[in-house]
Amino acid sequence: MRQNLPFFIALRYFNSKKEGFLSFVSKLSLGSVSLGVAVLIIVSSVFNGFEKELKEKILNSIPHGNIYGYSSISNPIELIDSLSDMDRLEGVAPYVETQSLIGSKSKLKGTLIYGVDPSYESNVSNVPNNMFVGSFDDLSEGSFNLILGDLLARQLSVSIGDKVTLLLPNPKVSLTGIYPKMKVFSISGIYSMGSNDLDSNYAFININDASKLLSLSGNVTGIRLKFDDLFDAPDLTYDALIKAQNYSKQPLRVNDWSSQFGTLWRAVGMERSLVFLLTSLIIVIAAFNVVAMLMMMLNEKKEQIAILKTVGMSDMKIIQIFLYLGLIISFWGISIGTLLGLFMSFFIASSYFDVIISGYLQWYFISYLPTDLRIEWIISIILGSLLITSFASIYPARSASKIIPAKILR
């Protein structure tokens, strides 16, 4: 009991039932610490969620890299075989790419058409694994079937089995003039990736059908690549280019996912760091509230401190009283804030909250607020908040130890 006397005195000060301005400031300091921790947990979970969704649902749904020529490639299988022994290469697939207008009975929309080989496509993209209706196996040669995103299907007011018309950019010359090449396709599948961009702007057909429509004579636009690490893809894509160029009959060039989504990825990372830094200022403000509260309590309890020093309590024990008091406030504030932050993060991740905000975010790249609670982030927030608020107790504690009993008790 005697060894823990500073702690018990600090606990008594914390549990004081006295009402008044000091009690209000004590609650305010406790609430500010709780609010700061809760906001940091919520903000970090949301931005980590955006990063996770962008990586898993978007970046893993597109090829990590592309090898293509200045014109169509005539020997894609030979190039694919040349890359078969490349380290860290997980998948490769030929493709034909073109822009097109896709029209239903009542609507017309521009879209990007990919001609793909169903046997290769799952090696480089997650789209075949996110089919809402149908399968990529339906894209057989000569079937003239088409797979599109659920948002694009909604915009065109079409469903499985409906007919749509593709208006291709290479013109068709006839005796009556020049007309765009048109071909009727049947919708055989609908996919849903959870991204407005992917679900409303892309459609897939068989690679041989696409080659015929574009008059490529069996050639392809290029080869899509997938590696074991998304972030090493830019360098690995160039390594693949060097290997493929030895077997190519024409000059080749490459691009990777960073050319299309790199800016977005960097923006999410930068905004997460910036917002996290700004919201961390709430903890700093909370620390100032703790300092103000302890100084006010010191001013009110200075007679008691003077008496304690008179009866023989050392300066170190006096310092410990206020350090313990700051730690108690920090502990309870951080505990309440952590529980509140976890609760709000789970609420944001719930389907009920998605229904509330779906109408406001329906046109954004990710139309919901994803969350990703990471243990290492939560532990860092707790330890950082505890460190900042604990340092805030040092100045009031040193001030209490410098009280001169003779002046106070005169």
For each residue, the residues with C-beta under 8 A, 3 or more apart:
1: 4 5 8
2: 5
3:
4: 1 7 8
5: 1 2 8 9 313 317
6: 9 10 317 318 320 321 324
7: 4 10 11 320 324
8: 1 4 5 11 12
9: 5 6 12 13 308 321
10: 6 7 13 14 320 321 322 323 324 325 328
11: 7 8 14 15 324 328
12: 8 9 15 16
13: 9 10 16 297 301 321 325
14: 10 11 26 325 328 329
15: 11 12
16: 12 13 23
17:
18: 22 23
19: 23
20: 23 24
21: 24 25 296
22: 18 25 26 293 296 297 300
23: 16 18 19 20 26 27
24: 20 21 27 28
25: 21 22 28 29 289 292 293 296
26: 14 22 23 29 30 293 297 329
27: 23 24 30 31
28: 24 25 31 32 289 293
29: 25 26 32 33 286 289 290 292 293 329 333
30: 26 27 33 34 329 332 333 336
31: 27 28 34 35 333
32: 28 29 35 36 282 285 286 289 333
33: 29 30 36 37 283 286 289 290 329 330 333 334 337 385 389
34: 30 31 37 38 333 334 336 337 340
35: 31 32 38 39 282 286 337
36: 32 33 39 40 279 280 282 283 285 286 337 385
37: 33 34 40 41 283 333 334 337 338 340 341 381 382 385
38: 34 35 41 42 337 338 340 341 344
39: 35 36 42 43 279 282 341
40: 36 37 43 44 276 279 280 282 283 341 381 385
41: 37 38 44 45 337 338 341 342 344 345 373 377 378 381
42: 38 39 45 46 341 344 345 348
43: 39 40 46 47 275 276 279
44: 40 41 47 48 272 276 374 377 378 381
45: 41 42 48 49 341 345 348 371 372 373 374 377
46: 42 43 49 50 345 348 369 370 371
47: 43 44 50 51 268 271 272 275 276
48: 44 45 51 52 272 371 372 373 374 377
49: 45 46 52 53 349 369 370 371 372
50: 46 47 53 54 268 272 366 370
51: 47 48 54 55 268 269 272 372
52: 48 49 55 56 370 372
53: 49 50 56 57 58 194 366 370
54: 50 51 57 58 59 261 264 265 268 366
55: 51 52 58 59 60 230
56: 52 53 59 60
57: 53 54 60 61 126 193 194 195
58: 53 54 55 61 62 193 195 197 198 261
59: 54 55 56 62 230 257 261 265
60: 55 56 57 126 230
61: 57 58 125 126 127 130 193 195 198
62: 58 59 125 198 257 260 261
63: 66 93 124 125 224 225 226 257
64: 124 225 226 227 230 233 236 237 256 257
65: 224 225 227 233 234 236 237 240 254 255 256 257
66: 63 222 223 224 225 237 254 255 256
67: 79 222 223 225 237 240 241 244 252 253 254
68: 73 221 222 223 252 253 254 255
69: 72 73 222 248 250 251 252 253
70: 250 251 253
71: 250
72: 69 216 219 220 221
73: 68 69 76 79 94 219 220 221 222 223 248 250 252
74: 218 219 249
75: 78 79 247 248 249
76: 73 79 80 94 219 220 223
77: 80 81 94
78: 75 81 82 247
79: 67 73 75 76 82 83 223 244 247 248
80: 76 77 83 84 92 94 223
81: 77 78 84
82: 78 79 243 244 246 247
83: 79 80 86 89 92 223 225 240 243 244
84: 80 81 92
85:
86: 83 89 239 240 243
87:
88: 227 228 229 232 236
89: 83 86 92 225 226 227 228 236 240
90: 123 226 227 228
91: 120 122 123 124 225 226
92: 80 83 84 89 120 123 124 223 224 225 226
93: 63 116 117 120 121 123 124 125 223 224
94: 73 76 77 80 117 120 207 220 222 223 224
95: 114 115 116 207 220 221 222 223 224
96: 114 115 116 207 210 211 214 216 220 221
97: 112 113 114 115 221 222
98: 112 113 115 168 169 210 214 221
99: 110 111 112 113 169
100: 110 111 112 113 166 167 168 169 203
101: 108 109 110 111 166 167 180
102: 108 109 110 111 113 148 152 156 164 165 166 167 203
103: 107 108 109 156 164 165 167
104: 107 108 156 157 158 162 164
105: 157
106: 157
107: 103 104 155 156 157
108: 101 102 103 104
109: 101 102 103 152 155 156
110: 99 100 101 102
111: 99 100 101 102 148 152 201 202 203
112: 97 98 99 100 201 202 203
113: 97 98 99 100 102 166 203 204 205 210
114: 95 96 97 202 203 204 205 210
115: 95 96 97 98 204 205 206 207 208 209 210 211 220 221
116: 93 95 96 120 121 136 139 204 205 206 207
117: 93 94 120 121 206 207
118: 121 128 136 137 139 140 206
119:
120: 91 92 93 94 116 117 123 124
121: 93 116 117 118 124 125 127 128 136 204
122: 91 125 128 129 136
123: 90 91 92 93 120 226
124: 63 64 91 92 93 120 121 224 225 226
125: 61 62 63 93 121 122 128 224 226
126: 57 60 61 129 130 193
127: 61 121 130 131 136 191 193 198 204
128: 118 121 122 125 131 135 136 191
129: 122 126
130: 61 126 127 191 192 193
131: 127 128 134 135 136 147 189 190 191
132: 150 189 190 191 192
133: 160 189 190
134: 131 138 147 160 188 189 190
135: 128 131 138 189
136: 116 118 121 122 127 128 131 139 147 189 204
137: 118 140
138: 134 135 143 145 147 188 189
139: 116 118 136 143 145 147 188 204 205 206
140: 118 137 143 145 206
141: 206 208 209
142: 206 208 209
143: 138 139 140 186 188 206 209
144: 183 184 185 186 205 206 209
145: 138 139 140 185 186 187 188 189 205 206
146: 164 166 185 186 187 188 203 204 205
147: 131 134 136 138 139 187 188 189 190 191 203 204 205
148: 102 111 152 153 156 187 189 190 191 202 203 204
149: 152 153 190 191 192 193 198 199 200 201 202 203
150: 132 153 154 190 191 192 199
151: 154 155 196 199 200
152: 102 109 111 148 149 155 156 199 200 201 202 203
153: 148 149 150 156 158 159 187 190
154: 150 151 157
155: 107 109 151 152 200
156: 102 103 104 107 109 148 152 153 164
157: 104 105 106 107 154
158: 104 153 162 164 187
159: 153 162 187 190
160: 133 134 187 188 189 190
161: 186 187
162: 104 158 159 186 187
163: 184 185 186 187
164: 102 103 104 146 156 158 184 185 187
165: 102 103 182 183 184 185
166: 100 101 102 113 146 182 183 184 185 213
167: 100 101 102 103 180 181 182
168: 98 100 180 181 182 183 213 214
169: 98 99 100 180
170: 181 214 215
171: 178 179 180 181
172: 178 179 180 181
173: 177 178
174: 177 178 179
175:
176: 179
177: 173 174
178: 171 172 173 174
179: 171 172 174 176 182
180: 101 167 168 169 171 172
181: 167 168 170 171 172 213
182: 165 166 167 168 179
183: 144 165 166 168 213
184: 144 163 164 165 166
185: 144 145 146 163 164 165 166 205
186: 143 144 145 146 161 162 163
187: 145 146 147 148 153 158 159 160 161 162 163 164 190
188: 134 138 139 143 145 146 147 160
189: 131 132 133 134 135 136 138 145 147 148 160
190: 131 132 133 134 147 148 149 150 153 159 160 187
191: 127 128 130 131 132 147 148 149 150 199
192: 130 132 149 150 199
193: 57 58 61 126 127 130 149 198 199
194: 53 57 199 366 367
195: 57 58 61 198 199 365 366
196: 151 199 200 362 363 364 365 366 367
197: 58 200 201 365
198: 58 61 62 127 149 193 195 201 202
199: 149 150 151 152 191 192 193 194 195 196 202
200: 149 151 152 155 196 197
201: 111 112 149 152 197 198
202: 111 112 114 148 149 152 198 199
203: 100 102 111 112 113 114 146 147 148 149 152
204: 113 114 115 116 121 127 136 139 146 147 148
205: 113 114 115 116 139 144 145 146 147 185 209 210
206: 115 116 117 118 139 140 141 142 143 144 145 209 210
207: 94 95 96 115 116 117 210 211 220
208: 115 141 142 211 212 218
209: 115 141 142 143 144 205 206 212 213
210: 96 98 113 114 115 205 206 207 213 214 216
211: 96 115 207 208 214 216 217 218 219 220
212: 208 209 215 216
213: 166 168 181 183 209 210
214: 96 98 168 170 210 211
215: 170 212
216: 72 96 210 211 212 219 220
217: 211
218: 74 208 211
219: 72 73 74 76 211 216
220: 72 73 76 94 95 96 115 207 211 216 223
221: 68 72 73 95 96 97 98 115
222: 66 67 68 69 73 94 95 97
223: 66 67 68 73 76 79 80 83 92 93 94 95 220 244
224: 63 65 66 92 93 94 95 124 125
225: 63 64 65 66 67 83 89 91 92 124 233 236 237 240
226: 63 64 89 90 91 92 123 124 125
227: 64 65 88 89 90 230 232 233 236 237
228: 88 89 90
229: 88 232 233 236
230: 55 59 60 64 227 233 257
231:
232: 88 227 229 235 236
233: 64 65 225 227 229 230 236 237 256 257 258
234: 65 237 238 256 258
235: 232 238 239
236: 64 65 88 89 225 227 229 232 233 239 240
237: 64 65 66 67 225 227 233 234 240 241 254 255 256
238: 234 235 241 242 254
239: 86 235 236 242 243
240: 65 67 83 86 89 225 236 237 243 244 254
241: 67 237 238 244 245 252 253 254
242: 238 239 245 246
243: 82 83 86 239 240 246 247
244: 67 79 82 83 223 240 241 247 248 252
245: 241 242 248 251 252
246: 82 242 243
247: 75 78 79 82 243 244
248: 69 73 75 79 244 245 251 252
249: 74 75
250: 69 70 71 73
251: 69 70 245 248
252: 67 68 69 73 241 244 245 248
253: 67 68 69 70 241
254: 65 66 67 68 237 238 240 241
255: 65 66 68 237 259
256: 64 65 66 233 234 237 259
257: 59 62 63 64 65 230 233 260 261 262
258: 233 234 261 262 265
259: 255 256 262
260: 62 257
261: 54 58 59 62 257 258 264 265
262: 257 258 259 265 266
263: 266 267
264: 54 261 267 268 365
265: 54 59 258 261 262 268 269
266: 262 263 269 270
267: 263 264 270 271
268: 47 50 51 54 264 265 271 272
269: 51 265 266 272 273
270: 266 267 273 274
271: 47 267 268 274 275
272: 44 47 48 50 51 268 269 275 276
273: 269 270 276 277
274: 270 271 277 278
275: 43 47 271 272 278 279
276: 40 43 44 47 272 273 279 280
277: 273 274 280 281
278: 274 275 281
279: 36 39 40 43 275 276 282
280: 36 40 276 277 283 284 384
281: 277 278 284 285
282: 32 35 36 39 40 279 285 286
283: 33 36 37 40 280 286 287 384 385 388 389
284: 280 281 287 288 388
285: 32 36 281 282 288 289
286: 29 32 33 35 36 282 283 289 290 333 389
287: 283 284 290 291 388 389 391 392
288: 284 285 291 292 392
289: 25 28 29 32 33 285 286 292 293
290: 29 33 286 287 293 294 326 329 330 389 392 393
291: 287 288 294 295 392 393 395 396
292: 25 29 288 289 295 296
293: 22 25 26 28 29 289 290 296 297 329
294: 290 291 297 298 322 325 326 392 393 396 397
295: 291 292 298 299 396 399
296: 21 22 25 292 293 299 300
297: 13 22 26 293 294 300 301 325 396
298: 294 295 301 302 305 322 396 399 400
299: 295 296 302
300: 22 296 297
301: 13 297 298 304 305
302: 298 299 305 306 403 408
303: 306 307 408 409
304: 301 307 308
305: 298 301 302 308 309 318 400 403 408
306: 302 303 309 310 403 404 405 408 409
307: 303 304 310 311 405 409
308: 9 304 305 311 313 317 318
309: 305 306 312 313 315 318 403 405
310: 306 307 405 409
311: 307 308
312: 309
313: 5 308 309 317 318
314: 317 318
315: 309 318 319 401 402
316: 319 320 401
317: 5 6 308 313 314 320 321
318: 6 305 308 309 313 314 315 321 322 397 400 401 403
319: 315 316 322 323 397 398 400 401
320: 6 7 10 316 317 323 324 397
321: 6 9 10 13 317 318 324 325 397 400
322: 10 294 298 318 319 325 326 393 396 397 400
323: 10 319 320 326 327 390 393 394 397
324: 6 7 10 11 320 321 327 328
325: 10 13 14 294 297 321 322 328 329 393
326: 290 294 322 323 329 330 389 390 392 393 396 397
327: 323 324 330 331 386 390 393
328: 10 11 14 324 325 331 332
329: 14 26 29 30 33 290 293 325 326 332 333 389
330: 33 290 326 327 333 334 385 386 389 390
331: 327 328 334 335 386
332: 30 328 329 335 336
333: 29 30 31 32 33 34 37 286 329 330 336 337 389
334: 33 34 37 330 331 337 338 382 385 386 389
335: 331 332 338 339
336: 30 34 332 333 339 340
337: 33 34 35 36 37 38 41 333 334 340 341 385
338: 37 38 41 334 335 341 342 378 382
339: 335 336 342 343
340: 34 37 38 336 337 343 344
341: 37 38 39 40 41 42 45 337 338 344 345
342: 41 338 339 345 346 373 378
343: 339 340 346 347
344: 38 41 42 340 341 347 348
345: 41 42 45 46 341 342 348 349 371 373
346: 342 343 349 350 371
347: 343 344 350 352 353
348: 42 45 46 344 345 353 369 371
349: 49 345 346 353 369 370 371
350: 346 347 353 354
351: 354 355
352: 347 355 356
353: 347 348 349 350 356 357 369
354: 350 351 357 358 368 369
355: 351 352 358
356: 352 353
357: 353 354 360 361 368 369
358: 354 355 361 362 367 368
359: 362
360: 357
361: 357 358 364 366 367 368 369
362: 196 358 359 367
363: 196 367
364: 196 361 367
365: 195 196 197 264
366: 50 53 54 194 195 196 361 370
367: 194 196 358 361 362 363 364
368: 354 357 358 361
369: 46 49 348 349 353 354 357 361
370: 46 49 50 52 53 349 366
371: 45 46 48 49 345 346 348 349
372: 45 48 49 51 52
373: 41 45 48 342 345 377 378
374: 44 45 48 377 378
375: 378 379
376: 379 380
377: 41 44 45 48 373 374 380 381
378: 41 44 338 342 373 374 375 381 382
379: 375 376 382 383
380: 376 377 383 384
381: 37 40 41 44 377 378 384 385
382: 37 334 338 378 379 385 386
383: 379 380 386 387
384: 280 283 380 381 387 388
385: 33 36 37 40 283 330 334 337 381 382 388 389
386: 327 330 331 334 382 383 389 390
387: 383 384 390 391
388: 283 284 287 384 385 391 392
389: 33 283 286 287 290 326 329 330 333 334 385 386 392 393
390: 323 326 327 330 386 387 393 394
391: 287 387 388 394
392: 287 288 290 291 294 326 388 389 395
393: 290 291 294 322 323 325 326 327 389 390 396 397
394: 323 390 391 397 398
395: 291 392 398 399
396: 291 294 295 297 298 322 326 393 399 400
397: 294 318 319 320 321 322 323 326 393 394 400 401
398: 319 394 395 401 402
399: 295 298 395 396 402 403
400: 298 305 318 319 321 322 396 397 403
401: 315 316 318 319 397 398
402: 315 398 399
403: 302 305 306 309 318 399 400 408
404: 306 407 408
405: 306 307 309 310 408 409
406: 409 410
407: 404 410
408: 302 303 305 306 403 404 405
409: 303 306 307 310 405 406
410: 406 407
